[in-house]
Amino acid sequence: MVLGLICRGLSRKTVASSVLSGEHHHAVTLSPWIASVMTLKTSAPLRGEPKKKKKVDPRRELLMRERLKKKLKRMEKIPPEYIPIEDFVTPFKCLDDTRVRSSPRLSFEESEGRAMLLKEWSQYKQKQHLAEVQAVELALEAQREALEELKLESEELYLAALKPDPLLFPFSHKGPVYTPPKTKYDAPEGKYNDITKVYTQ
Amino acid sequence: MAAPCGGAVGRPLCQFLSCLSRTAVRYTWRRQFSATSLCRTTLQTQRVTEREGSPWTLMAAVCLQRLPVISADCHPVEQRFRELTRQMELEKSLFSDHELRLLEDAERMNRKQTGSYDSDEEDDNRGQDIVLAQDLEDSWEQKLKKFQPAPRVKADVDEDLTSVERCLADSLVLLAEQQVGSEKLWLLPQAEWQEGDTLRQTAERALASLPAGFSATFLSNAPCGVYKYKLPKAARTDSLVGTKVFFFKAVLSAMSPSAASNAPLMWLKKSEMQRFVKPAYTMKVERFILDP
């Protein structure tokens, strides 16, 4: 029992010394009073500053954030409105009765003439289409022949010819217009007000 | 290789035989070598020997096209159909705001002229009396008349075969007069293939060698046509039978104004090519030139 008491006392002392060493590096052998004074010195500037509404500010900020989060959640729960497609909505102007044209009565000859013209047109377009298809097939045949001849000549050039050209696209070419462009023509500056409606979800 | 045989019947046959023998030789060579590092050098020498063994010289030519600038004139059927569709669309449509305004103004004029008309009865005198819709139309027409567009067809420019601006409604092909053997012929600008180039680079070189400055977009790495030319029997040797010309398509994007007018260049439509170019050549070239 005496041994146990001595052990306990020894352990307490060792604990005290370890606590001291943990708190302050130099004060290993100093008494606990001096140690507390040292701790006071290190924390003095922190305690000396005046703190305004220390507890109220973080609370207010937290409350604000919670309110905003609740609002966001409520807004997210509502499904977003669909953006209306303007083209699918017939404007009221078009349903006005005053705008209806009186459809003229066509004579028999005229309706017959129209039917004949439509048939001529379909035949003309068919011939045009066939001619286009034949021309494309001819061009493809010519290319196939060229590649065959090239293959007979040398494999290396043939493989180089088969590689796709990465620099070709994007390729743009302005198509034919009705009148040729005038040299030295100053186009007048046009002002316009853009009234397209922009929707955001 | 088979020796050149005489007679018209023999020529295609000897071509076929030479073709066969070439391919047969190639296959036997390939069977002997396996995939090793030794094989790579031997394959390269094999490629060189392949080309050296072939009796054809390679050339690349460029088919430079100027695409149409204005729309072509309409066929009579097209014109009639256009009028018909316009008429039908007008009949099936509703009145527009401008047309309604025209009708209202016409009605108001009629009412004023009848005499028994009190302008105070009008509910809205928003100043529509001042500017009638008809006046607006007239002012628009006046503005249109002030603008003079460039003429679509200029007859004198069309006749000048060397000008790029002739026949704006069709696509034109560039032809150059080049020395081939002993004669000067009109053909698509060509250049001879050299080691280390691809055929497309040769075609680009052919375009750059012309005296005029053209900037063109080449459309693909693959040739669009081929023309085989066998030398006359007198000039043929064991190693040289003829030339193969590979054509590459290009689209003209811009022309520098430093074009020399003395250069032997011509811009021709597809239908005009027969006049200047040899028939066998035109037959092969016409196939890949799409009109327009």
HADDOCK unambig.tbl for C-alpha pairs under 7 A between the chains (distance, minus, plus):
assign (segid A and resid 99 and name CA) (segid B and resid 94 and name CA) 5.41 0.50 0.50
assign (segid A and resid 99 and name CA) (segid B and resid 95 and name CA) 4.77 0.50 0.50
assign (segid A and resid 100 and name CA) (segid B and resid 94 and name CA) 5.27 0.50 0.50
assign (segid A and resid 100 and name CA) (segid B and resid 95 and name CA) 6.48 0.50 0.50
assign (segid A and resid 101 and name CA) (segid B and resid 94 and name CA) 5.88 0.50 0.50
assign (segid A and resid 101 and name CA) (segid B and resid 95 and name CA) 6.57 0.50 0.50
assign (segid A and resid 103 and name CA) (segid B and resid 91 and name CA) 6.20 0.50 0.50
assign (segid A and resid 117 and name CA) (segid B and resid 81 and name CA) 6.98 0.50 0.50
assign (segid A and resid 121 and name CA) (segid B and resid 77 and name CA) 6.63 0.50 0.50
assign (segid A and resid 135 and name CA) (segid B and resid 290 and name CA) 6.73 0.50 0.50
assign (segid A and resid 138 and name CA) (segid B and resid 287 and name CA) 5.79 0.50 0.50
assign (segid A and resid 138 and name CA) (segid B and resid 288 and name CA) 6.91 0.50 0.50
assign (segid A and resid 139 and name CA) (segid B and resid 287 and name CA) 5.49 0.50 0.50
assign (segid A and resid 139 and name CA) (segid B and resid 288 and name CA) 4.33 0.50 0.50
assign (segid A and resid 142 and name CA) (segid B and resid 224 and name CA) 6.37 0.50 0.50
assign (segid A and resid 142 and name CA) (segid B and resid 225 and name CA) 5.06 0.50 0.50
assign (segid A and resid 142 and name CA) (segid B and resid 287 and name CA) 6.55 0.50 0.50
assign (segid A and resid 142 and name CA) (segid B and resid 288 and name CA) 6.53 0.50 0.50
assign (segid A and resid 143 and name CA) (segid B and resid 223 and name CA) 6.42 0.50 0.50
assign (segid A and resid 143 and name CA) (segid B and resid 224 and name CA) 4.32 0.50 0.50
assign (segid A and resid 143 and name CA) (segid B and resid 225 and name CA) 5.06 0.50 0.50
assign (segid A and resid 146 and name CA) (segid B and resid 223 and name CA) 6.34 0.50 0.50
assign (segid A and resid 146 and name CA) (segid B and resid 224 and name CA) 6.53 0.50 0.50
assign (segid A and resid 146 and name CA) (segid B and resid 225 and name CA) 4.95 0.50 0.50
assign (segid A and resid 146 and name CA) (segid B and resid 226 and name CA) 4.82 0.50 0.50
assign (segid A and resid 146 and name CA) (segid B and resid 246 and name CA) 6.88 0.50 0.50
assign (segid A and resid 147 and name CA) (segid B and resid 223 and name CA) 6.91 0.50 0.50
assign (segid A and resid 153 and name CA) (segid B and resid 51 and name CA) 6.85 0.50 0.50
assign (segid A and resid 153 and name CA) (segid B and resid 54 and name CA) 6.89 0.50 0.50
assign (segid A and resid 154 and name CA) (segid B and resid 51 and name CA) 6.47 0.50 0.50
assign (segid A and resid 157 and name CA) (segid B and resid 198 and name CA) 6.17 0.50 0.50
assign (segid A and resid 160 and name CA) (segid B and resid 198 and name CA) 6.78 0.50 0.50
assign (segid A and resid 161 and name CA) (segid B and resid 221 and name CA) 4.83 0.50 0.50
assign (segid A and resid 161 and name CA) (segid B and resid 222 and name CA) 4.40 0.50 0.50
assign (segid A and resid 162 and name CA) (segid B and resid 221 and name CA) 6.69 0.50 0.50
assign (segid A and resid 162 and name CA) (segid B and resid 222 and name CA) 5.97 0.50 0.50
assign (segid A and resid 163 and name CA) (segid B and resid 221 and name CA) 6.69 0.50 0.50
assign (segid A and resid 164 and name CA) (segid B and resid 221 and name CA) 6.79 0.50 0.50
assign (segid A and resid 165 and name CA) (segid B and resid 220 and name CA) 6.25 0.50 0.50
assign (segid A and resid 165 and name CA) (segid B and resid 221 and name CA) 6.39 0.50 0.50
assign (segid A and resid 168 and name CA) (segid B and resid 219 and name CA) 6.85 0.50 0.50
assign (segid A and resid 176 and name CA) (segid B and resid 68 and name CA) 6.09 0.50 0.50
assign (segid A and resid 176 and name CA) (segid B and resid 69 and name CA) 4.65 0.50 0.50
assign (segid A and resid 176 and name CA) (segid B and resid 70 and name CA) 4.43 0.50 0.50
assign (segid A and resid 176 and name CA) (segid B and resid 71 and name CA) 5.21 0.50 0.50
assign (segid A and resid 177 and name CA) (segid B and resid 69 and name CA) 6.44 0.50 0.50
assign (segid A and resid 177 and name CA) (segid B and resid 70 and name CA) 4.69 0.50 0.50
assign (segid A and resid 177 and name CA) (segid B and resid 71 and name CA) 5.75 0.50 0.50
assign (segid A and resid 178 and name CA) (segid B and resid 70 and name CA) 5.27 0.50 0.50
assign (segid A and resid 178 and name CA) (segid B and resid 71 and name CA) 5.53 0.50 0.50
assign (segid A and resid 179 and name CA) (segid B and resid 70 and name CA) 6.06 0.50 0.50
assign (segid A and resid 179 and name CA) (segid B and resid 149 and name CA) 6.66 0.50 0.50
assign (segid A and resid 179 and name CA) (segid B and resid 150 and name CA) 6.19 0.50 0.50
assign (segid A and resid 179 and name CA) (segid B and resid 151 and name CA) 6.69 0.50 0.50
assign (segid A and resid 179 and name CA) (segid B and resid 152 and name CA) 5.40 0.50 0.50
assign (segid A and resid 180 and name CA) (segid B and resid 69 and name CA) 6.61 0.50 0.50
assign (segid A and resid 180 and name CA) (segid B and resid 70 and name CA) 6.01 0.50 0.50
assign (segid A and resid 180 and name CA) (segid B and resid 150 and name CA) 6.05 0.50 0.50
assign (segid A and resid 180 and name CA) (segid B and resid 152 and name CA) 6.19 0.50 0.50
assign (segid A and resid 181 and name CA) (segid B and resid 150 and name CA) 6.88 0.50 0.50
assign (segid A and resid 182 and name CA) (segid B and resid 150 and name CA) 5.83 0.50 0.50
